[in-house]
């Protein structure tokens, strides 16, 4: 009986622990769709790149821009 109780509580904990991450992922997708206008056109398509974070070796920063915005970003970085 105690093993069943341990397994049941472990399964319940695993489901509850994974819920916030799943909700955050869905929220980020909804925000991205709202920002892009939901049209899916060439202007709304975003390209994402990751950059190292100066505060830590492990964490990386993610930046998503359109193709035109990346051209402008790269041009400004070269100057």
C-alpha positions in Angstrom: 0.0 0.0 0.0 2.8 2.5 0.8 4.6 1.9 -2.5 1.4 2.7 -4.4 1.0 5.9 -2.4 4.6 6.9 -3.1 4.2 6.2 -6.8 0.9 8.1 -6.9 2.4 11.1 -5.1 5.5 11.1 -7.3 3.3 11.0 -10.5 1.2 13.9 -9.2 4.2 15.9 -8.3 5.7 15.4 -11.8 2.5 16.6 -13.4 2.3 19.7 -11.2 6.0 20.6 -11.7 5.8 20.5 -15.5 2.7 22.6 -15.8 4.3 26.1 -15.3 6.9 25.4 -18.0 4.2 24.2 -20.4 2.1 27.3 -19.7 5.1 29.6 -20.2 5.9 28.1 -23.5 2.3 28.5 -24.7 2.2 32.1 -23.5 5.5 32.9 -25.4 4.1 31.4 -28.6 0.9 33.4 -28.2 2.8 36.6 -27.7 5.0 35.9 -30.7 2.0 35.2 -32.9 0.3 38.5 -31.7 3.5 40.5 -32.4 3.9 39.1 -35.9 0.3 39.8 -36.8 -0.5 36.1 -37.3 -0.2 36.7 -41.1 2.8 34.5 -41.6 4.0 36.7 -44.4 7.6 37.4 -45.3 7.8 40.5 -43.1 6.4 38.7 -40.0 8.9 35.8 -40.2 11.4 36.0 -37.4 15.0 34.7 -37.3 16.4 33.9 -33.9 20.1 34.0 -32.9 21.7 33.3 -29.5 24.5 35.3 -28.0 26.7 34.6 -25.0 25.8 36.3 -21.7 28.7 38.3 -20.2 27.5 37.5 -16.7 27.8 33.7 -17.0 29.4 31.2 -19.2 26.3 28.9 -19.3 23.4 31.3 -19.9 22.8 32.6 -23.5 20.6 35.5 -24.6 18.2 34.9 -27.5 17.3 37.7 -30.0 14.6 37.3 -32.7 14.4 39.8 -35.5 13.1 39.9 -39.1 15.5 39.6 -42.0 15.6 43.4 -42.6 16.2 44.0 -38.8 19.1 41.5 -38.8 20.7 43.4 -41.8 20.4 46.6 -39.9 21.7 45.0 -36.7 24.7 43.5 -38.5 25.5 46.8 -40.2 25.5 48.6 -36.9 27.7 46.0 -35.3 30.3 46.4 -38.0 30.6 50.1 -37.5 
